[in-house]
């Protein structure tokens, strides 16, 4: 069942028109999880709205990123790639409610390579990282 | 570098581990965390803390 009605599809299409590079989402579903099913439908809806979004369903579990544990992966993991390369951006779960807009902006940002508004010091710090860095931003779909 | 957005409701075990009580909450390498849409400088202090520098 589609997640987006026709009216919402038009709004989403207008936003996704800003995309530049194709974005391929490596989708790792979680069997028996409703949010995972919803995310699967949503990603395919986005692909229908704009073919620059594509979805590749993956078999098995998403590779763990330390310090995550296997039994904590209770829903789907969506890994964003462009031009066959990982972007380092993932979405765990389903972007419901107000998170949906943020999610779409992220897709467009990844696609159009819009540089985030960061200070030169922060950019220098990230460009010279020598240790793995895993940021997890917890949100709720309210 | 990996950056995750985590739907806390669907990842309850992960959320419980970090005792997520407010959002947004950012966890860095599982070691340091900060709650709220904090300024960049504050987030970077948390990042440096987690990296031990």
N, CA and C atoms of all chains as a GROMACS GRO file, in nm:
protein
  585
    1UNK      N    1   0.084  -0.119   0.000
    1UNK     CA    2   0.000   0.000   0.000
    1UNK      C    3   0.089   0.125   0.000
    2UNK      N    4   0.066   0.218  -0.094
    2UNK     CA    5   0.150   0.338  -0.099
    2UNK      C    6   0.142   0.419   0.030
    3UNK      N    7   0.254   0.480   0.065
    3UNK     CA    8   0.258   0.565   0.184
    3UNK      C    9   0.216   0.708   0.152
    4UNK      N   10   0.237   0.749   0.027
    4UNK     CA   11   0.212   0.889  -0.012
    4UNK      C   12   0.087   0.897  -0.098
    5UNK      N   13  -0.005   0.987  -0.062
    5UNK     CA   14  -0.120   1.007  -0.148
    5UNK      C   15  -0.080   1.102  -0.263
    6UNK      N   16  -0.170   1.121  -0.358
    6UNK     CA   17  -0.135   1.197  -0.479
    6UNK      C   18  -0.097   1.341  -0.446
    7UNK      N   19  -0.165   1.400  -0.349
    7UNK     CA   20  -0.135   1.538  -0.312
    7UNK      C   21   0.005   1.549  -0.254
    8UNK      N   22   0.037   1.458  -0.165
    8UNK     CA   23   0.169   1.461  -0.102
    8UNK      C   24   0.278   1.429  -0.204
    9UNK      N   25   0.246   1.341  -0.298
    9UNK     CA   26   0.345   1.308  -0.402
    9UNK      C   27   0.387   1.432  -0.480
   10UNK      N   28   0.292   1.521  -0.504
   10UNK     CA   29   0.325   1.644  -0.578
   10UNK      C   30   0.422   1.731  -0.498
   11UNK      N   31   0.397   1.740  -0.368
   11UNK     CA   32   0.487   1.820  -0.284
   11UNK      C   33   0.626   1.757  -0.279
   12UNK      N   34   0.627   1.625  -0.266
   12UNK     CA   35   0.756   1.554  -0.260
   12UNK      C   36   0.830   1.568  -0.393
   13UNK      N   37   0.756   1.560  -0.502
   13UNK     CA   38   0.819   1.572  -0.635
   13UNK      C   39   0.885   1.708  -0.650
   14UNK      N   40   0.820   1.813  -0.601
   14UNK     CA   41   0.877   1.947  -0.612
   14UNK      C   42   1.009   1.956  -0.537
   15UNK      N   43   1.015   1.890  -0.421
   15UNK     CA   44   1.138   1.892  -0.342
   15UNK      C   45   1.247   1.809  -0.409
   16UNK      N   46   1.209   1.691  -0.455
   16UNK     CA   47   1.309   1.601  -0.515
   16UNK      C   48   1.359   1.652  -0.650
   17UNK      N   49   1.289   1.747  -0.708
   17UNK     CA   50   1.337   1.808  -0.833
   17UNK      C   51   1.472   1.876  -0.814
   18UNK      N   52   1.506   1.905  -0.688
   18UNK     CA   53   1.635   1.970  -0.660
   18UNK      C   54   1.752   1.870  -0.661
   19UNK      N   55   1.719   1.744  -0.675
   19UNK     CA   56   1.826   1.643  -0.676
   19UNK      C   57   1.917   1.660  -0.797
   20UNK      N   58   2.045   1.627  -0.779
   20UNK     CA   59   2.142   1.635  -0.887
   20UNK      C   60   2.190   1.493  -0.922
   21UNK      N   61   2.263   1.433  -0.831
   21UNK     CA   62   2.312   1.296  -0.854
   21UNK      C   63   2.206   1.195  -0.810
   22UNK      N   64   2.202   1.080  -0.874
   22UNK     CA   65   2.114   0.973  -0.825
   22UNK      C   66   2.156   0.927  -0.686
   23UNK      N   67   2.060   0.888  -0.607
   23UNK     CA   68   2.086   0.833  -0.474
   23UNK      C   69   2.031   0.691  -0.471
   24UNK      N   70   2.118   0.597  -0.443
   24UNK     CA   71   2.073   0.459  -0.429
   24UNK      C   72   2.070   0.424  -0.281
   25UNK      N   73   1.957   0.371  -0.238
   25UNK     CA   74   1.940   0.332  -0.099
   25UNK      C   75   1.954   0.181  -0.088
   26UNK      N   76   2.052   0.139  -0.012
   26UNK     CA   77   2.066  -0.004   0.018
   26UNK      C   78   1.977  -0.031   0.138
   27UNK      N   79   1.871  -0.107   0.114
   27UNK     CA   80   1.768  -0.124   0.216
   27UNK      C   81   1.779  -0.263   0.279
   28UNK      N   82   1.803  -0.261   0.411
   28UNK     CA   83   1.812  -0.385   0.487
   28UNK      C   84   1.685  -0.397   0.570
   29UNK      N   85   1.588  -0.477   0.523
   29UNK     CA   86   1.461  -0.488   0.596
   29UNK      C   87   1.476  -0.573   0.722
   30UNK      N   88   1.379  -0.560   0.810
   30UNK     CA   89   1.373  -0.644   0.930
   30UNK      C   90   1.241  -0.720   0.924
   31UNK      N   91   1.250  -0.850   0.913
   31UNK     CA   92   1.129  -0.932   0.898
   31UNK      C   93   1.038  -0.915   1.019
   32UNK      N   94   0.908  -0.902   0.992
   32UNK     CA   95   0.811  -0.895   1.099
   32UNK      C   96   0.800  -0.761   1.168
   33UNK      N   97   0.868  -0.661   1.116
   33UNK     CA   98   0.865  -0.528   1.178
   33UNK      C   99   0.783  -0.432   1.092
   34UNK      N  100   0.679  -0.374   1.151
   34UNK     CA  101   0.588  -0.289   1.075
   34UNK      C  102   0.658  -0.164   1.020
   35UNK      N  103   0.746  -0.106   1.101
   35UNK     CA  104   0.817   0.014   1.055
   35UNK      C  105   0.907  -0.018   0.936
   36UNK      N  106   0.960  -0.137   0.934
   36UNK     CA  107   1.045  -0.179   0.823
   36UNK      C  108   0.960  -0.190   0.696
   37UNK      N  109   0.841  -0.247   0.708
   37UNK     CA  110   0.752  -0.257   0.592
   37UNK      C  111   0.714  -0.118   0.542
   38UNK      N  112   0.686  -0.028   0.636
   38UNK     CA  113   0.648   0.109   0.599
   38UNK      C  114   0.763   0.178   0.527
   39UNK      N  115   0.885   0.157   0.575
   39UNK     CA  116   1.001   0.220   0.511
   39UNK      C  117   1.019   0.166   0.370
   40UNK      N  118   0.999   0.038   0.354
   40UNK     CA  119   1.009  -0.022   0.220
   40UNK      C  120   0.912   0.045   0.124
   41UNK      N  121   0.787   0.062   0.169
   41UNK     CA  122   0.686   0.127   0.085
   41UNK      C  123   0.725   0.271   0.056
   42UNK      N  124   0.771   0.341   0.157
   42UNK     CA  125   0.806   0.482   0.140
   42UNK      C  126   0.919   0.499   0.038
   43UNK      N  127   1.022   0.417   0.050
   43UNK     CA  128   1.135   0.428  -0.042
   43UNK      C  129   1.092   0.402  -0.186
   44UNK      N  130   1.002   0.305  -0.203
   44UNK     CA  131   0.955   0.277  -0.339
   44UNK      C  132   0.864   0.389  -0.390
   45UNK      N  133   0.789   0.450  -0.302
   45UNK     CA  134   0.710   0.567  -0.341
   45UNK      C  135   0.802   0.680  -0.390
   46UNK      N  136   0.910   0.703  -0.317
   46UNK     CA  137   1.003   0.808  -0.356
   46UNK      C  138   1.064   0.778  -0.492
   47UNK      N  139   1.095   0.651  -0.515
   47UNK     CA  140   1.152   0.610  -0.642
   47UNK      C  141   1.052   0.631  -0.756
   48UNK      N  142   0.923   0.608  -0.725
   48UNK     CA  143   0.819   0.632  -0.826
   48UNK      C  144   0.808   0.781  -0.858
   49UNK      N  145   0.820   0.862  -0.755
   49UNK     CA  146   0.808   1.007  -0.773
   49UNK      C  147   0.926   1.062  -0.852
   50UNK      N  148   1.046   1.014  -0.820
   50UNK     CA  149   1.165   1.062  -0.890
   50UNK      C  150   1.264   0.946  -0.905
   51UNK      N  151   1.286   0.903  -1.029
   51UNK     CA  152   1.375   0.786  -1.052
   51UNK      C  153   1.519   0.809  -1.011
   52UNK      N  154   1.553   0.931  -0.972
   52UNK     CA  155   1.690   0.951  -0.919
   52UNK      C  156   1.706   0.883  -0.783
   53UNK      N  157   1.596   0.848  -0.722
   53UNK     CA  158   1.601   0.767  -0.600
   53UNK      C  159   1.578   0.622  -0.641
   54UNK      N  160   1.670   0.536  -0.607
   54UNK     CA  161   1.650   0.394  -0.634
   54UNK      C  162   1.674   0.315  -0.507
   55UNK      N  163   1.615   0.198  -0.503
   55UNK     CA  164   1.620   0.115  -0.384
   55UNK      C  165   1.674  -0.022  -0.420
   56UNK      N  166   1.771  -0.066  -0.347
   56UNK     CA  167   1.823  -0.202  -0.368
   56UNK      C  168   1.806  -0.280  -0.238
   57UNK      N  169   1.714  -0.374  -0.241
   57UNK     CA  170   1.686  -0.454  -0.122
   57UNK      C  171   1.802  -0.550  -0.095
   58UNK      N  172   1.848  -0.552   0.027
   58UNK     CA  173   1.963  -0.634   0.062
   58UNK      C  174   1.919  -0.758   0.141
   59UNK      N  175   1.992  -0.864   0.122
   59UNK     CA  176   1.967  -0.985   0.200
   59UNK      C  177   2.050  -0.980   0.328
   60UNK      N  178   1.995  -1.033   0.434
   60UNK     CA  179   2.070  -1.038   0.559
   60UNK      C  180   2.068  -0.906   0.633
   61UNK      N  181   2.146  -0.902   0.739
   61UNK     CA  182   2.148  -0.785   0.826
   61UNK      C  183   2.248  -0.682   0.774
   62UNK      N  184   2.222  -0.556   0.806
   62UNK     CA  185   2.316  -0.450   0.771
   62UNK      C  186   2.445  -0.469   0.848
   63UNK      N  187   2.558  -0.437   0.787
   63UNK     CA  188   2.684  -0.446   0.861
   63UNK      C  189   2.678  -0.359   0.986
   64UNK      N  190   2.724  -0.414   1.097
   64UNK     CA  191   2.722  -0.339   1.222
   64UNK      C  192   2.828  -0.230   1.220
   65UNK      N  193   2.795  -0.117   1.278
   65UNK     CA  194   2.893  -0.009   1.297
   65UNK      C  195   2.917   0.001   1.448
   66UNK      N  196   3.040  -0.019   1.489
   66UNK     CA  197   3.072  -0.016   1.632
   66UNK      C  198   3.026   0.116   1.693
   67UNK      N  199   2.973   0.111   1.816
   67UNK     CA  200   2.962  -0.003   1.907
   67UNK      C  201   2.823  -0.068   1.907
   68UNK      N  202   2.751  -0.063   1.795
   68UNK     CA  203   2.617  -0.124   1.791
   68UNK      C  204   2.628  -0.275   1.806
   69UNK      N  205   2.520  -0.334   1.860
   69UNK     CA  206   2.513  -0.478   1.879
   69UNK      C  207   2.404  -0.536   1.790
   70UNK      N  208   2.422  -0.659   1.751
   70UNK     CA  209   2.329  -0.722   1.657
   70UNK      C  210   2.185  -0.721   1.709
   71UNK      N  211   2.167  -0.752   1.837
   71UNK     CA  212   2.030  -0.761   1.888
   71UNK      C  213   1.964  -0.625   1.908
   72UNK      N  214   2.039  -0.518   1.883
   72UNK     CA  215   1.980  -0.383   1.891
   72UNK      C  216   1.922  -0.339   1.756
   73UNK      N  217   1.951  -0.415   1.653
   73UNK     CA  218   1.904  -0.377   1.518
   73UNK      C  219   1.762  -0.429   1.500
   74UNK      N  220   1.667  -0.359   1.559
   74UNK     CA  221   1.530  -0.409   1.569
   74UNK      C  222   1.439  -0.361   1.454
   75UNK      N  223   1.491  -0.282   1.363
   75UNK     CA  224   1.411  -0.240   1.248
   75UNK      C  225   1.503  -0.225   1.127
   76UNK      N  226   1.451  -0.164   1.023
   76UNK     CA  227   1.528  -0.158   0.898
   76UNK      C  228   1.643  -0.058   0.907
   77UNK      N  229   1.741  -0.082   0.822
   77UNK     CA  230   1.854   0.011   0.808
   77UNK      C  231   1.862   0.050   0.660
   78UNK      N  232   1.863   0.181   0.634
   78UNK     CA  233   1.874   0.232   0.498
   78UNK      C  234   2.008   0.303   0.484
   79UNK      N  235   2.089   0.254   0.392
   79UNK     CA  236   2.223   0.307   0.372
   79UNK      C  237   2.224   0.387   0.242
   80UNK      N  238   2.263   0.513   0.250
   80UNK     CA  239   2.257   0.600   0.132
   80UNK      C  240   2.390   0.599   0.058
   81UNK      N  241   2.381   0.578  -0.074
   81UNK     CA  242   2.500   0.579  -0.158
   81UNK      C  243   2.476   0.670  -0.278
   82UNK      N  244   2.586   0.725  -0.329
   82UNK     CA  245   2.579   0.800  -0.456
   82UNK      C  246   2.693   0.752  -0.544
   83UNK      N  247   2.662   0.734  -0.670
   83UNK     CA  248   2.763   0.691  -0.767
   83UNK      C  249   2.838   0.566  -0.720
   84UNK      N  250   2.765   0.476  -0.656
   84UNK     CA  251   2.824   0.352  -0.610
   84UNK      C  252   2.910   0.364  -0.486
   85UNK      N  253   2.915   0.481  -0.428
   85UNK     CA  254   3.000   0.502  -0.311
   85UNK      C  255   2.915   0.529  -0.187
   86UNK      N  256   2.953   0.473  -0.073
   86UNK     CA  257   2.879   0.504   0.050
   86UNK      C  258   2.897   0.650   0.086
   87UNK      N  259   2.794   0.709   0.141
   87UNK     CA  260   2.802   0.849   0.184
   87UNK      C  261   2.832   0.860   0.332
   88UNK      N  262   2.818   0.750   0.404
   88UNK     CA  263   2.834   0.755   0.549
   88UNK      C  264   2.705   0.791   0.620
   89UNK      N  265   2.598   0.809   0.545
   89UNK     CA  266   2.470   0.847   0.604
   89UNK      C  267   2.376   0.727   0.602
   90UNK      N  268   2.314   0.701   0.717
   90UNK     CA  269   2.217   0.591   0.726
   90UNK      C  270   2.091   0.641   0.798
   91UNK      N  271   1.980   0.576   0.768
   91UNK     CA  272   1.858   0.604   0.844
   91UNK      C  273   1.813   0.473   0.905
   92UNK      N  274   1.801   0.472   1.036
   92UNK     CA  275   1.758   0.352   1.107
   92UNK      C  276   1.612   0.370   1.146
   93UNK      N  277   1.526   0.287   1.086
   93UNK     CA  278   1.384   0.295   1.117
   93UNK      C  279   1.307   0.369   1.010
   94UNK      N  280   1.201   0.438   1.053
   94UNK     CA  281   1.108   0.502   0.961
   94UNK      C  282   1.091   0.650   0.998
   95UNK      N  283   1.104   0.740   0.900
   95UNK     CA  284   1.094   0.884   0.929
   95UNK      C  285   0.950   0.934   0.926
   96UNK      N  286   0.876   0.903   1.028
   96UNK     CA  287   0.736   0.946   1.032
   96UNK      C  288   0.722   1.088   1.083
   97UNK      N  289   0.600   1.141   1.072
   97UNK     CA  290   0.570   1.273   1.126
   97UNK      C  291   0.659   1.381   1.070
   98UNK      N  292   0.702   1.470   1.159
   98UNK     CA  293   0.783   1.584   1.114
   98UNK      C  294   0.920   1.541   1.065
   99UNK      N  295   0.962   1.419   1.102
   99UNK     CA  296   1.092   1.372   1.055
   99UNK      C  297   1.096   1.350   0.905
  100UNK      N  298   0.978   1.337   0.845
  100UNK     CA  299   0.973   1.308   0.702
  100UNK      C  300   1.036   1.423   0.622
  101UNK      N  301   1.005   1.546   0.659
  101UNK     CA  302   1.062   1.660   0.588
  101UNK      C  303   1.213   1.665   0.600
  102UNK      N  304   1.262   1.639   0.720
  102UNK     CA  305   1.407   1.637   0.742
  102UNK      C  306   1.471   1.527   0.658
  103UNK      N  307   1.404   1.414   0.654
  103UNK     CA  308   1.454   1.301   0.576
  103UNK      C  309   1.467   1.339   0.428
  104UNK      N  310   1.364   1.402   0.374
  104UNK     CA  311   1.369   1.442   0.233
  104UNK      C  312   1.480   1.544   0.208
  105UNK      N  313   1.497   1.637   0.300
  105UNK     CA  314   1.604   1.736   0.286
  105UNK      C  315   1.740   1.668   0.286
  106UNK      N  316   1.753   1.563   0.366
  106UNK     CA  317   1.879   1.489   0.369
  106UNK      C  318   1.905   1.422   0.234
  107UNK      N  319   1.799   1.363   0.176
  107UNK     CA  320   1.814   1.297   0.046
  107UNK      C  321   1.860   1.398  -0.058
  108UNK      N  322   1.796   1.514  -0.059
  108UNK     CA  323   1.833   1.618  -0.156
  108UNK      C  324   1.975   1.668  -0.129
  109UNK      N  325   2.009   1.685  -0.001
  109UNK     CA  326   2.142   1.732   0.035
  109UNK      C  327   2.251   1.636  -0.010
  110UNK      N  328   2.226   1.507   0.010
  110UNK     CA  329   2.323   1.405  -0.033
  110UNK      C  330   2.338   1.410  -0.184
  111UNK      N  331   2.227   1.421  -0.252
  111UNK     CA  332   2.226   1.419  -0.399
  111UNK      C  333   2.293   1.540  -0.459
  112UNK      N  334   2.271   1.655  -0.399
  112UNK     CA  335   2.320   1.779  -0.458
  112UNK      C  336   2.453   1.824  -0.397
  113UNK      N  337   2.502   1.743  -0.302
  113UNK     CA  338   2.632   1.771  -0.238
  113UNK      C  339   2.639   1.912  -0.180
  114UNK      N  340   2.529   1.953  -0.124
  114UNK     CA  341   2.526   2.083  -0.060
  114UNK      C  342   2.611   2.075   0.067
  115UNK      N  343   2.709   2.161   0.075
  115UNK     CA  344   2.797   2.159   0.191
  115UNK      C  345   2.722   2.207   0.315
  116UNK      N  346   2.732   2.132   0.425
  116UNK     CA  347   2.666   2.178   0.547
  116UNK      C  348   2.732   2.306   0.598
  117UNK      N  349   2.654   2.381   0.671
  117UNK     CA  350   2.704   2.508   0.724
  117UNK      C  351   2.786   2.480   0.850
  118UNK      N  352   2.912   2.450   0.832
  118UNK     CA  353   3.002   2.421   0.943
  118UNK      C  354   3.117   2.521   0.943
  119UNK      N  355   3.171   2.543   1.061
  119UNK     CA  356   3.284   2.634   1.071
  119UNK      C  357   3.407   2.572   1.004
  120UNK      N  358   3.500   2.656   0.959
  120UNK     CA  359   3.623   2.602   0.899
  120UNK      C  360   3.698   2.510   0.996
  121UNK      N  361   3.692   2.539   1.127
  121UNK     CA  362   3.759   2.454   1.226
  121UNK      C  363   3.699   2.313   1.227
  122UNK      N  364   3.567   2.307   1.221
  122UNK     CA  365   3.501   2.176   1.223
  122UNK      C  366   3.531   2.098   1.094
  123UNK      N  367   3.527   2.168   0.982
  123UNK     CA  368   3.558   2.102   0.854
  123UNK      C  369   3.701   2.046   0.857
  124UNK      N  370   3.793   2.125   0.908
  124UNK     CA  371   3.933   2.081   0.917
  124UNK      C  372   3.945   1.959   1.009
  125UNK      N  373   3.873   1.963   1.119
  125UNK     CA  374   3.876   1.853   1.215
  125UNK      C  375   3.827   1.723   1.148
  126UNK      N  376   3.716   1.732   1.077
  126UNK     CA  377   3.658   1.613   1.014
  126UNK      C  378   3.748   1.562   0.902
  127UNK      N  379   3.803   1.654   0.825
  127UNK     CA  380   3.888   1.612   0.712
  127UNK      C  381   4.016   1.543   0.761
  128UNK      N  382   4.052   1.568   0.885
  128UNK     CA  383   4.177   1.510   0.937
  128UNK      C  384   4.152   1.405   1.045
  129UNK      N  385   4.032   1.350   1.047
  129UNK     CA  386   4.001   1.244   1.144
  129UNK      C  387   4.094   1.126   1.124
  130UNK      N  388   4.145   1.074   1.234
  130UNK     CA  389   4.230   0.955   1.225
  130UNK      C  390   4.166   0.836   1.294
  131UNK      N  391   4.056   0.860   1.366
  131UNK     CA  392   3.985   0.753   1.436
  131UNK      C  393   3.845   0.742   1.379
  132UNK      N  394   3.785   0.622   1.387
  132UNK     CA  395   3.646   0.608   1.342
  132UNK      C  396   3.555   0.699   1.423
  133UNK      N  397   3.457   0.757   1.356
  133UNK     CA  398   3.360   0.844   1.424
  133UNK      C  399   3.220   0.798   1.385
  134UNK      N  400   3.141   0.764   1.485
  134UNK     CA  401   3.003   0.718   1.462
  134UNK      C  402   2.909   0.809   1.540
  135UNK      N  403   2.834   0.889   1.465
  135UNK     CA  404   2.734   0.978   1.526
  135UNK      C  405   2.597   0.913   1.513
  136UNK      N  406   2.522   0.911   1.620
  136UNK     CA  407   2.386   0.860   1.616
  136UNK      C  408   2.293   0.968   1.673
  137UNK      N  409   2.205   1.016   1.590
  137UNK     CA  410   2.110   1.119   1.633
  137UNK      C  411   1.974   1.053   1.650
  138UNK      N  412   1.930   1.043   1.775
  138UNK     CA  413   1.800   0.980   1.805
  138UNK      C  414   1.690   1.084   1.789
  139UNK      N  415   1.586   1.044   1.718
  139UNK     CA  416   1.471   1.131   1.696
  139UNK      C  417   1.344   1.048   1.717
  140UNK      N  418   1.233   1.120   1.732
  140UNK     CA  419   1.103   1.051   1.740
  140UNK      C  420   1.010   1.116   1.639
  141UNK      N  421   0.923   1.036   1.580
  141UNK     CA  422   0.836   1.086   1.472
  141UNK      C  423   0.715   1.160   1.526
  142UNK      N  424   0.736   1.266   1.601
  142UNK     CA  425   0.622   1.340   1.654
  142UNK      C  426   0.613   1.478   1.590
  143UNK      N  427   3.373   0.778   0.877
  143UNK     CA  428   3.271   0.845   0.958
  143UNK      C  429   3.133   0.798   0.913
  144UNK      N  430   3.051   0.763   1.011
  144UNK     CA  431   2.914   0.721   0.982
  144UNK      C  432   2.820   0.807   1.065
  145UNK      N  433   2.717   0.860   1.001
  145UNK     CA  434   2.617   0.942   1.070
  145UNK      C  435   2.480   0.877   1.054
  146UNK      N  436   2.419   0.842   1.166
  146UNK     CA  437   2.288   0.777   1.165
  146UNK      C  438   2.181   0.870   1.219
  147UNK      N  439   2.067   0.868   1.154
  147UNK     CA  440   1.945   0.917   1.216
  147UNK      C  441   1.875   0.793   1.267
  148UNK      N  442   1.835   0.796   1.393
  148UNK     CA  443   1.776   0.676   1.454
  148UNK      C  444   1.633   0.705   1.500
  149UNK      N  445   1.539   0.635   1.442
  149UNK     CA  446   1.399   0.641   1.486
  149UNK      C  447   1.392   0.567   1.620
  150UNK      N  448   1.390   0.646   1.728
  150UNK     CA  449   1.403   0.587   1.862
  150UNK      C  450   1.293   0.485   1.891
  151UNK      N  451   1.173   0.508   1.838
  151UNK     CA  452   1.063   0.417   1.865
  151UNK      C  453   1.083   0.279   1.806
  152UNK      N  454   1.148   0.272   1.691
  152UNK     CA  455   1.171   0.144   1.626
  152UNK      C  456   1.297   0.076   1.674
  153UNK      N  457   1.383   0.153   1.739
  153UNK     CA  458   1.509   0.098   1.790
  153UNK      C  459   1.512   0.115   1.941
  154UNK      N  460   1.416   0.049   2.006
  154UNK     CA  461   1.400   0.067   2.150
  154UNK      C  462   1.517   0.012   2.231
  155UNK      N  463   1.574  -0.098   2.186
  155UNK     CA  464   1.689  -0.153   2.263
  155UNK      C  465   1.809  -0.059   2.256
  156UNK      N  466   1.832  -0.006   2.138
  156UNK     CA  467   1.942   0.089   2.121
  156UNK      C  468   1.914   0.215   2.204
  157UNK      N  469   1.789   0.260   2.201
  157UNK     CA  470   1.751   0.379   2.277
  157UNK      C  471   1.765   0.355   2.427
  158UNK      N  472   1.728   0.236   2.470
  158UNK     CA  473   1.738   0.204   2.613
  158UNK      C  474   1.882   0.202   2.659
  159UNK      N  475   1.970   0.153   2.572
  159UNK     CA  476   2.111   0.146   2.612
  159UNK      C  477   2.164   0.286   2.646
  160UNK      N  478   2.122   0.382   2.566
  160UNK     CA  479   2.172   0.519   2.588
  160UNK      C  480   2.075   0.604   2.670
  161UNK      N  481   1.970   0.538   2.720
  161UNK     CA  482   1.872   0.606   2.806
  161UNK      C  483   1.821   0.735   2.740
  162UNK      N  484   1.777   0.720   2.619
  162UNK     CA  485   1.725   0.835   2.545
  162UNK      C  486   1.596   0.882   2.612
  163UNK      N  487   1.597   1.003   2.662
  163UNK     CA  488   1.478   1.056   2.728
  163UNK      C  489   1.428   1.183   2.660
  164UNK      N  490   1.512   1.246   2.582
  164UNK     CA  491   1.473   1.365   2.508
  164UNK      C  492   1.534   1.358   2.370
  165UNK      N  493   1.473   1.426   2.276
  165UNK     CA  494   1.525   1.426   2.139
  165UNK      C  495   1.534   1.569   2.087
  166UNK      N  496   1.624   1.595   1.993
  166UNK     CA  497   1.721   1.499   1.943
  166UNK      C  498   1.830   1.472   2.046
  167UNK      N  499   1.880   1.351   2.047
  167UNK     CA  500   1.993   1.318   2.132
  167UNK      C  501   2.102   1.258   2.043
  168UNK      N  502   2.221   1.310   2.058
  168UNK     CA  503   2.332   1.264   1.975
  168UNK      C  504   2.430   1.184   2.059
  169UNK      N  505   2.460   1.064   2.014
  169UNK     CA  506   2.557   0.977   2.080
  169UNK      C  507   2.679   0.966   1.990
  170UNK      N  508   2.796   0.982   2.049
  170UNK     CA  509   2.921   0.979   1.972
  170UNK      C  510   3.003   0.857   2.013
  171UNK      N  511   3.022   0.768   1.919
  171UNK     CA  512   3.100   0.645   1.941
  171UNK      C  513   3.054   0.568   2.065
  172UNK      N  514   2.929   0.585   2.103
  172UNK     CA  515   2.875   0.513   2.218
  172UNK      C  516   2.931   0.560   2.351
  173UNK      N  517   3.010   0.668   2.350
  173UNK     CA  518   3.080   0.709   2.472
  173UNK      C  519   3.029   0.839   2.530
  174UNK      N  520   3.000   0.933   2.447
  174UNK     CA  521   2.958   1.065   2.494
  174UNK      C  522   2.827   1.100   2.427
  175UNK      N  523   2.746   1.177   2.496
  175UNK     CA  524   2.618   1.213   2.437
  175UNK      C  525   2.576   1.352   2.480
  176UNK      N  526   2.489   1.410   2.397
  176UNK     CA  527   2.439   1.543   2.427
  176UNK      C  528   2.294   1.548   2.379
  177UNK      N  529   2.208   1.610   2.459
  177UNK     CA  530   2.066   1.618   2.426
  177UNK      C  531   2.031   1.759   2.381
  178UNK      N  532   1.950   1.764   2.276
  178UNK     CA  533   1.902   1.892   2.226
  178UNK      C  534   1.971   1.931   2.097
  179UNK      N  535   1.911   2.026   2.029
  179UNK     CA  536   1.971   2.079   1.906
  179UNK      C  537   2.076   2.182   1.947
  180UNK      N  538   2.190   2.132   1.991
  180UNK     CA  539   2.291   2.217   2.052
  180UNK      C  540   2.374   2.288   1.945
  181UNK      N  541   2.437   2.399   1.982
  181UNK     CA  542   2.524   2.468   1.886
  181UNK      C  543   2.640   2.379   1.842
  182UNK      N  544   2.692   2.410   1.726
  182UNK     CA  545   2.801   2.330   1.667
  182UNK      C  546   2.918   2.315   1.765
  183UNK      N  547   2.955   2.423   1.831
  183UNK     CA  548   3.072   2.417   1.919
  183UNK      C  549   3.050   2.317   2.033
  184UNK      N  550   2.928   2.314   2.085
  184UNK     CA  551   2.899   2.219   2.194
  184UNK      C  552   2.901   2.075   2.144
  185UNK      N  553   2.848   2.054   2.025
  185UNK     CA  554   2.851   1.919   1.967
  185UNK      C  555   2.995   1.876   1.945
  186UNK      N  556   3.077   1.966   1.897
  186UNK     CA  557   3.217   1.931   1.869
  186UNK      C  558   3.293   1.902   1.998
  187UNK      N  559   3.256   1.968   2.108
  187UNK     CA  560   3.319   1.933   2.237
  187UNK      C  561   3.285   1.789   2.274
  188UNK      N  562   3.161   1.749   2.247
  188UNK     CA  563   3.120   1.612   2.275
  188UNK      C  564   3.196   1.514   2.187
  189UNK      N  565   3.213   1.551   2.061
  189UNK     CA  566   3.288   1.464   1.968
  189UNK      C  567   3.432   1.448   2.016
  190UNK      N  568   3.494   1.558   2.052
  190UNK     CA  569   3.635   1.553   2.096
  190UNK      C  570   3.647   1.471   2.224
  191UNK      N  571   3.548   1.485   2.311
  191UNK     CA  572   3.548   1.407   2.436
  191UNK      C  573   3.543   1.257   2.405
  192UNK      N  574   3.457   1.220   2.312
  192UNK     CA  575   3.443   1.078   2.277
  192UNK      C  576   3.569   1.023   2.212
  193UNK      N  577   3.637   1.108   2.137
  193UNK     CA  578   3.758   1.063   2.070
  193UNK      C  579   3.880   1.072   2.161
  194UNK      N  580   3.858   1.122   2.282
  194UNK     CA  581   3.967   1.127   2.379
  194UNK      C  582   4.064   1.239   2.358
  195UNK      N  583   4.016   1.345   2.292
  195UNK     CA  584   4.110   1.454   2.268
  195UNK      C  585   4.059   1.586   2.306
   0.00000   0.00000   0.00000
